[in-house]
């Protein structure tokens, strides 16, 4: 049996590694011939997203085709669907998930998502600010997954310049500033029969629009954790999702949480599960696709911290990075093997298991101090 993965980054690599546990072949498709996961499969395909012939060869004999990132162009899924390929997520589902405003509207029917409204011109932005208060976040409905399709509007004079910055992104919408205490993430895996497993609620500490540090479990009250978990489960049910779905949330005062976004795939905020949980998000994602019983998601240690290894300069990767990182006992080093280091690029990550998140984070930061990327 073979599983197909659209996208060839490090998350695809971990899905392939999980597939190997079950003796499955994996086909990986990515337009970038240097995509790291392509080197780990005998069935690697590098062609454009609209190459129907290449996609057909890629999907041949695949029991399922899944995605590594939600930015996969819909044209690829449509070409596969026309050939009757089994897809998770499907075309219509991914279409909604790629449209941030459509997703907000869908989630808003049952969940707390924060206030939002569609905008087109500067007066619309000012109307939103009058309703929500400054600042407001101006966002593109689609695209700009690198964080460039988001502009903070702090005063009336910023409205028109913000619109001009996003002019190439098409339709826009505005979001209220929710005043979050912290950002949370919950991965839920759902089987086709409705069985679900919710991973621990984690705190995400972003840096430069990147999921940089993940603290598991999040240092929040039990009431907040319960609400975050329930919201994540409800979001997956509402979307009729099968597989791993990651919900990002904001914690507010009084143990309230609001849903920020939902991604239909394993996520960087769940990388801690590779060593920190009995069954990783990647293995459970495949179990759900294959109709296998879902695995236990209990933590192995009381706390796990995952910290990104980020490139500090452009150039050849440091050949000694593994030796330097492994000088710190107790860390699990994941080096992605990018052929070139770029400033701000995620080059790998480290997972640290400990008795407390504070202690594990200190070990991780000490490890980072010894690594020069």
Short mmCIF file of the C-alpha atoms (twelve columns), coordinates in Angstrom:
data_MODEL
# 
_entry.id   MODEL 
# 
loop_
_atom_site.group_PDB 
_atom_site.id 
_atom_site.type_symbol 
_atom_site.label_atom_id 
_atom_site.label_alt_id 
_atom_site.label_comp_id 
_atom_site.label_asym_id 
_atom_site.label_seq_id 
_atom_site.Cartn_x 
_atom_site.Cartn_y 
_atom_site.Cartn_z 
_atom_site.pdbx_PDB_model_num 
ATOM 1   C CA . UNK A 1   0.000   0.000  0.000   1 
ATOM 2   C CA . UNK A 2   1.171   3.540  -0.743  1 
ATOM 3   C CA . UNK A 3   0.306   6.959  0.717   1 
ATOM 4   C CA . UNK A 4   0.748   10.140 -1.326  1 
ATOM 5   C CA . UNK A 5   1.841   13.450 0.203   1 
ATOM 6   C CA . UNK A 6   1.527   16.803 -1.537  1 
ATOM 7   C CA . UNK A 7   4.398   18.934 -0.270  1 
ATOM 8   C CA . UNK A 8   7.945   17.867 0.487   1 
ATOM 9   C CA . UNK A 9   9.049   19.731 3.614   1 
ATOM 10  C CA . UNK A 10  10.034  18.375 7.009   1 
ATOM 11  C CA . UNK A 11  6.444   17.524 7.948   1 
ATOM 12  C CA . UNK A 12  6.237   15.240 4.906   1 
ATOM 13  C CA . UNK A 13  9.446   13.583 6.069   1 
ATOM 14  C CA . UNK A 14  7.904   12.778 9.450   1 
ATOM 15  C CA . UNK A 15  4.761   11.443 7.783   1 
ATOM 16  C CA . UNK A 16  6.975   9.197  5.653   1 
ATOM 17  C CA . UNK A 17  8.816   8.031  8.733   1 
ATOM 18  C CA . UNK A 18  5.507   7.180  10.417  1 
ATOM 19  C CA . UNK A 19  4.382   5.305  7.294   1 
ATOM 20  C CA . UNK A 20  7.500   3.161  7.495   1 
ATOM 21  C CA . UNK A 21  6.303   1.880  10.883  1 
ATOM 22  C CA . UNK A 22  3.422   0.217  9.032   1 
ATOM 23  C CA . UNK A 23  5.488   -0.961 6.070   1 
ATOM 24  C CA . UNK A 24  3.871   1.579  3.753   1 
ATOM 25  C CA . UNK A 25  5.430   3.126  0.681   1 
ATOM 26  C CA . UNK A 26  5.201   6.892  0.362   1 
ATOM 27  C CA . UNK A 27  5.039   9.053  -2.758  1 
ATOM 28  C CA . UNK A 28  5.933   12.729 -2.315  1 
ATOM 29  C CA . UNK A 29  5.172   15.536 -4.765  1 
ATOM 30  C CA . UNK A 30  6.733   18.988 -4.652  1 
ATOM 31  C CA . UNK A 31  7.598   21.456 -7.429  1 
ATOM 32  C CA . UNK A 32  10.895  22.218 -5.678  1 
ATOM 33  C CA . UNK A 33  13.447  19.544 -6.668  1 
ATOM 34  C CA . UNK A 34  15.431  20.452 -3.525  1 
ATOM 35  C CA . UNK A 35  12.497  19.746 -1.185  1 
ATOM 36  C CA . UNK A 36  14.036  17.862 1.708   1 
ATOM 37  C CA . UNK A 37  11.533  14.995 1.952   1 
ATOM 38  C CA . UNK A 38  12.084  13.941 -1.670  1 
ATOM 39  C CA . UNK A 39  15.393  12.367 -0.719  1 
ATOM 40  C CA . UNK A 40  13.653  9.979  1.690   1 
ATOM 41  C CA . UNK A 41  11.402  8.251  -0.823  1 
ATOM 42  C CA . UNK A 42  11.877  6.139  -3.916  1 
ATOM 43  C CA . UNK A 43  8.674   7.695  -5.266  1 
ATOM 44  C CA . UNK A 44  9.576   11.377 -5.446  1 
ATOM 45  C CA . UNK A 45  8.003   13.658 -8.037  1 
ATOM 46  C CA . UNK A 46  9.025   17.212 -8.790  1 
ATOM 47  C CA . UNK A 47  6.812   19.031 -11.271 1 
ATOM 48  C CA . UNK A 48  4.436   21.978 -11.339 1 
ATOM 49  C CA . UNK A 49  1.187   21.828 -9.396  1 
ATOM 50  C CA . UNK A 50  -0.836  21.854 -12.630 1 
ATOM 51  C CA . UNK A 51  1.049   19.036 -14.385 1 
ATOM 52  C CA . UNK A 52  -1.764  16.518 -14.780 1 
ATOM 53  C CA . UNK A 53  0.490   13.767 -16.147 1 
ATOM 54  C CA . UNK A 54  3.025   14.036 -13.320 1 
ATOM 55  C CA . UNK A 55  0.261   14.122 -10.713 1 
ATOM 56  C CA . UNK A 56  -1.282  10.999 -12.225 1 
ATOM 57  C CA . UNK A 57  2.043   9.137  -11.987 1 
ATOM 58  C CA . UNK A 58  2.479   10.360 -8.422  1 
ATOM 59  C CA . UNK A 59  -0.965  9.166  -7.284  1 
ATOM 60  C CA . UNK A 60  -0.788  5.782  -9.020  1 
ATOM 61  C CA . UNK A 61  -1.621  3.006  -6.535  1 
ATOM 62  C CA . UNK A 62  -1.988  5.478  -3.640  1 
ATOM 63  C CA . UNK A 63  -4.653  4.452  -1.148  1 
ATOM 64  C CA . UNK A 64  -4.891  8.076  -0.005  1 
ATOM 65  C CA . UNK A 65  -3.330  11.394 -0.895  1 
ATOM 66  C CA . UNK A 66  -2.886  13.904 1.913   1 
ATOM 67  C CA . UNK A 67  -1.188  17.279 2.239   1 
ATOM 68  C CA . UNK A 68  1.801   18.549 4.157   1 
ATOM 69  C CA . UNK A 69  0.701   22.187 4.058   1 
ATOM 70  C CA . UNK A 70  -2.642  23.828 3.406   1 
ATOM 71  C CA . UNK A 71  -1.140  26.147 0.788   1 
ATOM 72  C CA . UNK A 72  -1.156  23.363 -1.818  1 
ATOM 73  C CA . UNK A 73  -2.859  24.921 -4.872  1 
ATOM 74  C CA . UNK A 74  -6.396  23.689 -5.393  1 
ATOM 75  C CA . UNK A 75  -5.622  22.962 -9.048  1 
ATOM 76  C CA . UNK A 76  -3.532  19.964 -7.948  1 
ATOM 77  C CA . UNK A 77  -6.331  18.529 -5.827  1 
ATOM 78  C CA . UNK A 78  -8.875  19.094 -8.580  1 
ATOM 79  C CA . UNK A 79  -6.728  17.253 -11.122 1 
ATOM 80  C CA . UNK A 80  -6.388  14.343 -8.702  1 
ATOM 81  C CA . UNK A 81  -10.084 14.345 -7.830  1 
ATOM 82  C CA . UNK A 82  -10.974 14.151 -11.529 1 
ATOM 83  C CA . UNK A 83  -9.060  10.880 -11.626 1 
ATOM 84  C CA . UNK A 84  -10.946 9.504  -8.639  1 
ATOM 85  C CA . UNK A 85  -8.017  9.726  -6.211  1 
ATOM 86  C CA . UNK A 86  -9.029  9.537  -2.543  1 
ATOM 87  C CA . UNK A 87  -8.090  12.872 -0.933  1 
ATOM 88  C CA . UNK A 88  -7.824  14.043 2.683   1 
ATOM 89  C CA . UNK A 89  -8.730  16.870 2.859   1 
ATOM 90  C CA . UNK A 90  -10.971 17.060 -0.165  1 
ATOM 91  C CA . UNK A 91  -11.119 19.898 -2.679  1 
ATOM 92  C CA . UNK A 92  -14.154 21.664 -1.200  1 
ATOM 93  C CA . UNK A 93  -12.846 21.376 2.337   1 
ATOM 94  C CA . UNK A 94  -9.428  22.758 1.450   1 
ATOM 95  C CA . UNK A 95  -11.068 25.556 -0.526  1 
ATOM 96  C CA . UNK A 96  -12.769 26.751 2.666   1 
ATOM 97  C CA . UNK A 97  -9.651  26.287 4.779   1 
ATOM 98  C CA . UNK A 98  -7.555  28.350 2.369   1 
ATOM 99  C CA . UNK A 99  -10.125 31.161 2.430   1 
ATOM 100 C CA . UNK A 100 -9.600  32.756 5.834   1 
ATOM 101 C CA . UNK A 101 -12.832 34.731 5.722   1 
ATOM 102 C CA . UNK A 102 -14.921 31.733 4.641   1 
ATOM 103 C CA . UNK A 103 -13.359 29.695 7.450   1 
ATOM 104 C CA . UNK A 104 -14.109 32.439 9.997   1 
ATOM 105 C CA . UNK A 105 -17.725 32.505 8.862   1 
ATOM 106 C CA . UNK A 106 -18.061 28.738 9.088   1 
ATOM 107 C CA . UNK A 107 -16.497 28.545 12.549  1 
ATOM 108 C CA . UNK A 108 -18.443 31.565 13.795  1 
ATOM 109 C CA . UNK A 109 -21.666 29.575 13.453  1 
ATOM 110 C CA . UNK A 110 -20.733 27.502 16.543  1 
ATOM 111 C CA . UNK A 111 -17.507 28.778 18.065  1 
ATOM 112 C CA . UNK A 112 -15.996 31.931 19.511  1 
ATOM 113 C CA . UNK A 113 -13.687 33.315 16.841  1 
ATOM 114 C CA . UNK A 114 -13.375 37.020 17.603  1 
ATOM 115 C CA . UNK A 115 -15.035 39.780 15.622  1 
ATOM 116 C CA . UNK A 116 -14.367 40.234 11.915  1 
ATOM 117 C CA . UNK A 117 -15.866 41.789 8.806   1 
ATOM 118 C CA . UNK A 118 -15.153 41.972 5.092   1 
ATOM 119 C CA . UNK A 119 -13.547 45.197 3.888   1 
ATOM 120 C CA . UNK A 120 -12.763 46.685 0.488   1 
ATOM 121 C CA . UNK A 121 -11.943 50.368 0.883   1 
ATOM 122 C CA . UNK A 122 -10.521 52.639 3.562   1 
ATOM 123 C CA . UNK A 123 -13.959 53.613 4.870   1 
ATOM 124 C CA . UNK A 124 -14.699 49.914 5.483   1 
ATOM 125 C CA . UNK A 125 -11.550 49.642 7.581   1 
ATOM 126 C CA . UNK A 126 -12.538 52.724 9.557   1 
ATOM 127 C CA . UNK A 127 -16.030 51.291 10.085  1 
ATOM 128 C CA . UNK A 128 -14.399 48.134 11.430  1 
ATOM 129 C CA . UNK A 129 -12.218 50.205 13.734  1 
ATOM 130 C CA . UNK A 130 -15.263 52.094 14.975  1 
ATOM 131 C CA . UNK A 131 -16.949 48.781 15.763  1 
ATOM 132 C CA . UNK A 132 -13.918 46.935 17.159  1 
ATOM 133 C CA . UNK A 133 -11.676 49.750 18.330  1 
ATOM 134 C CA . UNK A 134 -8.080  50.305 17.267  1 
ATOM 135 C CA . UNK A 135 -5.919  48.472 16.467  1 
ATOM 136 C CA . UNK A 136 -7.493  46.226 13.828  1 
ATOM 137 C CA . UNK A 137 -5.760  43.594 11.734  1 
ATOM 138 C CA . UNK A 138 -6.169  43.852 7.986   1 
ATOM 139 C CA . UNK A 139 -5.735  40.459 6.320   1 
ATOM 140 C CA . UNK A 140 -5.936  38.860 2.894   1 
ATOM 141 C CA . UNK A 141 -8.567  36.184 2.433   1 
ATOM 142 C CA . UNK A 142 -6.096  33.957 0.577   1 
ATOM 143 C CA . UNK A 143 -2.341  33.634 0.127   1 
ATOM 144 C CA . UNK A 144 0.464   35.349 1.980   1 
ATOM 145 C CA . UNK A 145 1.173   32.402 4.264   1 
ATOM 146 C CA . UNK A 146 4.575   33.861 5.101   1 
ATOM 147 C CA . UNK A 147 2.910   36.541 7.204   1 
ATOM 148 C CA . UNK A 148 3.174   39.338 4.637   1 
ATOM 149 C CA . UNK A 149 -0.571  39.415 3.991   1 
ATOM 150 C CA . UNK A 150 -1.305  40.869 7.438   1 
ATOM 151 C CA . UNK A 151 -1.087  44.548 8.400   1 
ATOM 152 C CA . UNK A 152 -1.799  46.108 11.781  1 
ATOM 153 C CA . UNK A 153 -3.870  49.286 11.481  1 
ATOM 154 C CA . UNK A 154 -3.309  51.381 14.592  1 
ATOM 155 C CA . UNK A 155 -4.940  54.661 13.576  1 
ATOM 156 C CA . UNK A 156 -7.195  56.118 10.878  1 
ATOM 157 C CA . UNK A 157 -4.272  57.417 8.840   1 
ATOM 158 C CA . UNK A 158 -2.922  53.846 8.495   1 
ATOM 159 C CA . UNK A 159 -6.002  52.507 6.692   1 
ATOM 160 C CA . UNK A 160 -5.229  53.544 3.112   1 
ATOM 161 C CA . UNK A 161 -1.492  52.651 3.263   1 
ATOM 162 C CA . UNK A 162 -2.459  49.246 4.669   1 
ATOM 163 C CA . UNK A 163 -4.843  48.638 1.779   1 
ATOM 164 C CA . UNK A 164 -2.143  49.613 -0.681  1 
ATOM 165 C CA . UNK A 165 0.325   47.168 0.888   1 
ATOM 166 C CA . UNK A 166 -2.149  44.339 0.352   1 
ATOM 167 C CA . UNK A 167 -3.409  45.396 -3.063  1 
ATOM 168 C CA . UNK A 168 -1.921  42.327 -4.792  1 
ATOM 169 C CA . UNK A 169 -3.648  39.858 -2.468  1 
ATOM 170 C CA . UNK A 170 -7.221  40.309 -3.661  1 
ATOM 171 C CA . UNK A 171 -10.153 40.389 -1.236  1 
ATOM 172 C CA . UNK A 172 -9.516  41.455 2.352   1 
ATOM 173 C CA . UNK A 173 -11.134 41.369 5.760   1 
ATOM 174 C CA . UNK A 174 -10.549 43.016 9.122   1 
ATOM 175 C CA . UNK A 175 -10.212 41.349 12.509  1 
ATOM 176 C CA . UNK A 176 -10.556 42.836 15.951  1 
ATOM 177 C CA . UNK A 177 -7.546  42.799 18.239  1 
ATOM 178 C CA . UNK A 178 -8.539  40.266 20.901  1 
ATOM 179 C CA . UNK A 179 -5.971  41.209 23.544  1 
ATOM 180 C CA . UNK A 180 -4.663  37.682 23.970  1 
ATOM 181 C CA . UNK A 181 -2.776  36.601 27.067  1 
ATOM 182 C CA . UNK A 182 -1.064  33.846 25.105  1 
ATOM 183 C CA . UNK A 183 -1.381  31.769 21.955  1 
ATOM 184 C CA . UNK A 184 -2.467  28.156 22.293  1 
ATOM 185 C CA . UNK A 185 -2.565  25.177 19.968  1 
ATOM 186 C CA . UNK A 186 -4.430  21.882 20.073  1 
ATOM 187 C CA . UNK A 187 -4.030  18.998 17.647  1 
ATOM 188 C CA . UNK A 188 -7.024  16.709 17.309  1 
ATOM 189 C CA . UNK A 189 -7.031  13.527 15.265  1 
ATOM 190 C CA . UNK A 190 -10.395 12.267 14.061  1 
ATOM 191 C CA . UNK A 191 -11.147 8.936  12.438  1 
ATOM 192 C CA . UNK A 192 -13.784 8.408  9.763   1 
ATOM 193 C CA . UNK A 193 -15.991 6.660  12.351  1 
ATOM 194 C CA . UNK A 194 -15.934 9.767  14.563  1 
ATOM 195 C CA . UNK A 195 -13.389 8.529  17.112  1 
ATOM 196 C CA . UNK A 196 -11.165 11.389 18.267  1 
ATOM 197 C CA . UNK A 197 -7.956  11.918 20.204  1 
ATOM 198 C CA . UNK A 198 -7.028  15.378 21.492  1 
ATOM 199 C CA . UNK A 199 -3.368  16.079 22.203  1 
ATOM 200 C CA . UNK A 200 -2.388  18.250 25.186  1 
ATOM 201 C CA . UNK A 201 -3.012  21.979 24.962  1 
ATOM 202 C CA . UNK A 202 0.316   23.688 24.263  1 
ATOM 203 C CA . UNK A 203 1.485   27.282 24.391  1 
ATOM 204 C CA . UNK A 204 3.054   28.631 21.217  1 
ATOM 205 C CA . UNK A 205 5.672   31.358 21.469  1 
ATOM 206 C CA . UNK A 206 6.015   32.832 17.956  1 
ATOM 207 C CA . UNK A 207 8.990   34.724 16.600  1 
ATOM 208 C CA . UNK A 208 9.100   36.495 13.218  1 
ATOM 209 C CA . UNK A 209 5.823   34.844 12.115  1 
ATOM 210 C CA . UNK A 210 7.257   31.428 12.985  1 
ATOM 211 C CA . UNK A 211 6.148   28.834 15.512  1 
ATOM 212 C CA . UNK A 212 9.399   29.073 17.453  1 
ATOM 213 C CA . UNK A 213 8.898   27.571 20.931  1 
ATOM 214 C CA . UNK A 214 6.180   25.178 22.074  1 
ATOM 215 C CA . UNK A 215 5.545   24.501 25.760  1 
ATOM 216 C CA . UNK A 216 3.661   21.318 26.602  1 
ATOM 217 C CA . UNK A 217 1.523   21.461 28.589  1 
ATOM 218 C CA . UNK A 218 0.566   25.109 28.388  1 
ATOM 219 C CA . UNK A 219 0.791   26.918 31.716  1 
ATOM 220 C CA . UNK A 220 -2.925  27.675 31.883  1 
ATOM 221 C CA . UNK A 221 -5.816  26.982 34.212  1 
ATOM 222 C CA . UNK A 222 -7.684  23.730 33.801  1 
ATOM 223 C CA . UNK A 223 -10.796 25.659 32.746  1 
ATOM 224 C CA . UNK A 224 -8.912  27.282 29.849  1 
ATOM 225 C CA . UNK A 225 -7.436  23.928 28.815  1 
ATOM 226 C CA . UNK A 226 -10.860 22.290 28.777  1 
ATOM 227 C CA . UNK A 227 -12.358 25.094 26.708  1 
ATOM 228 C CA . UNK A 228 -9.463  25.056 24.250  1 
ATOM 229 C CA . UNK A 229 -9.750  21.296 23.812  1 
ATOM 230 C CA . UNK A 230 -13.515 21.429 23.359  1 
ATOM 231 C CA . UNK A 231 -13.193 24.219 20.799  1 
ATOM 232 C CA . UNK A 232 -10.595 22.249 18.830  1 
ATOM 233 C CA . UNK A 233 -12.736 19.112 18.849  1 
ATOM 234 C CA . UNK A 234 -15.833 21.076 17.811  1 
ATOM 235 C CA . UNK A 235 -13.918 22.727 14.961  1 
ATOM 236 C CA . UNK A 236 -12.852 19.384 13.517  1 
ATOM 237 C CA . UNK A 237 -16.378 17.991 13.764  1 
ATOM 238 C CA . UNK A 238 -17.793 21.139 12.157  1 
ATOM 239 C CA . UNK A 239 -15.358 20.755 9.255   1 
ATOM 240 C CA . UNK A 240 -16.050 16.992 9.071   1 
ATOM 241 C CA . UNK A 241 -12.304 16.469 9.181   1 
ATOM 242 C CA . UNK A 242 -10.535 13.125 9.088   1 
ATOM 243 C CA . UNK A 243 -6.895  12.990 10.129  1 
ATOM 244 C CA . UNK A 244 -4.840  15.444 12.174  1 
ATOM 245 C CA . UNK A 245 -6.227  18.968 12.488  1 
ATOM 246 C CA . UNK A 246 -4.411  21.710 14.360  1 
ATOM 247 C CA . UNK A 247 -6.408  24.550 15.879  1 
ATOM 248 C CA . UNK A 248 -4.646  27.731 16.982  1 
ATOM 249 C CA . UNK A 249 -6.413  29.724 19.679  1 
ATOM 250 C CA . UNK A 250 -5.968  32.816 21.830  1 
ATOM 251 C CA . UNK A 251 -6.457  32.705 25.579  1 
ATOM 252 C CA . UNK A 252 -8.244  35.763 26.974  1 
ATOM 253 C CA . UNK A 253 -9.081  36.920 30.476  1 
ATOM 254 C CA . UNK A 254 -11.467 34.883 32.621  1 
ATOM 255 C CA . UNK A 255 -10.404 31.571 31.035  1 
ATOM 256 C CA . UNK A 256 -12.035 32.454 27.721  1 
ATOM 257 C CA . UNK A 257 -10.558 31.222 24.438  1 
ATOM 258 C CA . UNK A 258 -11.219 32.209 20.831  1 
ATOM 259 C CA . UNK A 259 -10.346 30.200 17.747  1 
ATOM 260 C CA . UNK A 260 -7.776  31.858 15.490  1 
ATOM 261 C CA . UNK A 261 -7.342  29.362 12.633  1 
ATOM 262 C CA . UNK A 262 -7.569  25.675 11.766  1 
ATOM 263 C CA . UNK A 263 -5.098  23.713 9.642   1 
ATOM 264 C CA . UNK A 264 -5.965  20.300 8.143   1 
ATOM 265 C CA . UNK A 265 -2.633  18.598 8.784   1 
ATOM 266 C CA . UNK A 266 0.041   17.830 11.344  1 
ATOM 267 C CA . UNK A 267 1.647   21.096 12.419  1 
ATOM 268 C CA . UNK A 268 4.913   22.514 13.748  1 
ATOM 269 C CA . UNK A 269 3.207   23.093 17.098  1 
ATOM 270 C CA . UNK A 270 2.883   19.303 17.391  1 
ATOM 271 C CA . UNK A 271 6.529   18.437 16.699  1 
ATOM 272 C CA . UNK A 272 6.948   17.829 20.425  1 
ATOM 273 C CA . UNK A 273 4.812   14.701 19.938  1 
ATOM 274 C CA . UNK A 274 7.698   12.923 18.181  1 
ATOM 275 C CA . UNK A 275 9.279   12.148 21.550  1 
ATOM 276 C CA . UNK A 276 6.850   13.639 24.046  1 
ATOM 277 C CA . UNK A 277 3.699   11.590 23.406  1 
ATOM 278 C CA . UNK A 278 3.087   7.863  23.055  1 
ATOM 279 C CA . UNK A 279 1.679   8.223  19.524  1 
ATOM 280 C CA . UNK A 280 2.912   11.128 17.432  1 
ATOM 281 C CA . UNK A 281 0.569   13.360 15.457  1 
ATOM 282 C CA . UNK A 282 2.080   11.946 12.264  1 
ATOM 283 C CA . UNK A 283 1.396   8.318  13.127  1 
ATOM 284 C CA . UNK A 284 -2.148  9.092  14.253  1 
ATOM 285 C CA . UNK A 285 -2.785  11.086 11.071  1 
ATOM 286 C CA . UNK A 286 -1.958  7.991  9.030   1 
ATOM 287 C CA . UNK A 287 -3.946  5.725  11.334  1 
ATOM 288 C CA . UNK A 288 -6.994  7.907  10.737  1 
ATOM 289 C CA . UNK A 289 -6.543  7.861  6.943   1 
ATOM 290 C CA . UNK A 290 -6.092  4.097  6.885   1 
ATOM 291 C CA . UNK A 291 -9.011  3.332  9.193   1 
ATOM 292 C CA . UNK A 292 -6.742  1.943  11.916  1 
ATOM 293 C CA . UNK A 293 -7.469  2.412  15.637  1 
ATOM 294 C CA . UNK A 294 -6.121  5.713  16.900  1 
ATOM 295 C CA . UNK A 295 -3.163  5.635  19.266  1 
ATOM 296 C CA . UNK A 296 -2.722  6.849  22.826  1 
ATOM 297 C CA . UNK A 297 -1.868  10.564 23.096  1 
ATOM 298 C CA . UNK A 298 -0.741  10.604 26.722  1 
ATOM 299 C CA . UNK A 299 2.470   12.460 27.492  1 
ATOM 300 C CA . UNK A 300 5.564   10.352 28.151  1 
ATOM 301 C CA . UNK A 301 7.120   12.914 30.505  1 
ATOM 302 C CA . UNK A 302 5.413   15.581 32.632  1 
ATOM 303 C CA . UNK A 303 6.626   18.297 30.252  1 
ATOM 304 C CA . UNK A 304 8.026   18.622 26.745  1 
ATOM 305 C CA . UNK A 305 9.445   21.702 25.058  1 
ATOM 306 C CA . UNK A 306 10.112  22.042 21.325  1 
ATOM 307 C CA . UNK A 307 12.371  24.859 20.100  1 
ATOM 308 C CA . UNK A 308 13.114  25.728 16.482  1 
ATOM 309 C CA . UNK A 309 16.685  25.804 15.197  1 
ATOM 310 C CA . UNK A 310 16.668  28.908 13.010  1 
ATOM 311 C CA . UNK A 311 19.263  29.988 10.470  1 
ATOM 312 C CA . UNK A 312 21.287  33.010 11.548  1 
ATOM 313 C CA . UNK A 313 22.903  33.745 8.193   1 
ATOM 314 C CA . UNK A 314 22.766  32.814 4.510   1 
ATOM 315 C CA . UNK A 315 25.265  30.245 3.315   1 
ATOM 316 C CA . UNK A 316 26.347  26.646 3.741   1 
ATOM 317 C CA . UNK A 317 24.932  24.912 6.842   1 
ATOM 318 C CA . UNK A 318 27.250  24.475 9.792   1 
ATOM 319 C CA . UNK A 319 28.641  20.915 9.417   1 
ATOM 320 C CA . UNK A 320 29.228  20.671 13.171  1 
ATOM 321 C CA . UNK A 321 25.706  21.595 14.241  1 
ATOM 322 C CA . UNK A 322 24.767  18.073 15.338  1 
ATOM 323 C CA . UNK A 323 27.893  17.618 17.416  1 
ATOM 324 C CA . UNK A 324 27.383  21.013 19.042  1 
ATOM 325 C CA . UNK A 325 23.714  20.410 19.793  1 
ATOM 326 C CA . UNK A 326 24.268  16.907 21.147  1 
ATOM 327 C CA . UNK A 327 26.746  18.160 23.714  1 
ATOM 328 C CA . UNK A 328 23.658  19.019 25.761  1 
ATOM 329 C CA . UNK A 329 22.326  15.839 27.320  1 
ATOM 330 C CA . UNK A 330 18.616  15.226 27.257  1 
ATOM 331 C CA . UNK A 331 17.833  16.900 23.944  1 
ATOM 332 C CA . UNK A 332 16.476  15.179 20.862  1 
ATOM 333 C CA . UNK A 333 17.908  16.922 17.812  1 
ATOM 334 C CA . UNK A 334 16.040  17.000 14.501  1 
ATOM 335 C CA . UNK A 335 18.198  18.411 11.717  1 
ATOM 336 C CA . UNK A 336 16.288  18.809 8.456   1 
ATOM 337 C CA . UNK A 337 19.282  18.737 6.143   1 
ATOM 338 C CA . UNK A 338 18.508  21.796 4.044   1 
ATOM 339 C CA . UNK A 339 21.283  22.197 1.466   1 
ATOM 340 C CA . UNK A 340 21.525  25.897 2.231   1 
ATOM 341 C CA . UNK A 341 21.062  27.943 5.380   1 
ATOM 342 C CA . UNK A 342 18.949  31.088 5.104   1 
ATOM 343 C CA . UNK A 343 18.494  33.766 7.725   1 
ATOM 344 C CA . UNK A 344 15.208  33.026 9.465   1 
ATOM 345 C CA . UNK A 345 14.754  29.575 7.882   1 
ATOM 346 C CA . UNK A 346 13.755  26.726 10.171  1 
ATOM 347 C CA . UNK A 347 16.766  24.416 9.886   1 
ATOM 348 C CA . UNK A 348 15.572  21.910 12.453  1 
ATOM 349 C CA . UNK A 349 14.248  21.703 15.983  1 
ATOM 350 C CA . UNK A 350 15.062  20.192 19.352  1 
ATOM 351 C CA . UNK A 351 12.706  18.432 21.742  1 
ATOM 352 C CA . UNK A 352 13.421  18.323 25.455  1 
ATOM 353 C CA . UNK A 353 11.572  16.108 27.928  1 
ATOM 354 C CA . UNK A 354 11.560  17.169 31.570  1 
ATOM 355 C CA . UNK A 355 9.681   17.436 34.823  1 
ATOM 356 C CA . UNK A 356 8.529   20.992 34.130  1 
ATOM 357 C CA . UNK A 357 8.236   23.221 31.089  1 
ATOM 358 C CA . UNK A 358 10.465  25.835 32.753  1 
ATOM 359 C CA . UNK A 359 13.208  23.288 33.336  1 
ATOM 360 C CA . UNK A 360 12.950  21.799 29.865  1 
ATOM 361 C CA . UNK A 361 12.984  25.241 28.280  1 
ATOM 362 C CA . UNK A 362 16.144  26.168 30.174  1 
ATOM 363 C CA . UNK A 363 17.853  23.038 28.857  1 
ATOM 364 C CA . UNK A 364 16.740  23.916 25.345  1 
ATOM 365 C CA . UNK A 365 17.980  27.486 25.592  1 
ATOM 366 C CA . UNK A 366 21.314  26.244 26.902  1 
ATOM 367 C CA . UNK A 367 21.529  23.916 23.904  1 
ATOM 368 C CA . UNK A 368 20.785  26.815 21.553  1 
ATOM 369 C CA . UNK A 369 23.569  28.848 23.136  1 
ATOM 370 C CA . UNK A 370 26.033  26.167 22.018  1 
ATOM 371 C CA . UNK A 371 24.730  25.894 18.467  1 
ATOM 372 C CA . UNK A 372 25.845  28.349 15.816  1 
ATOM 373 C CA . UNK A 373 23.802  28.151 12.613  1 
# 
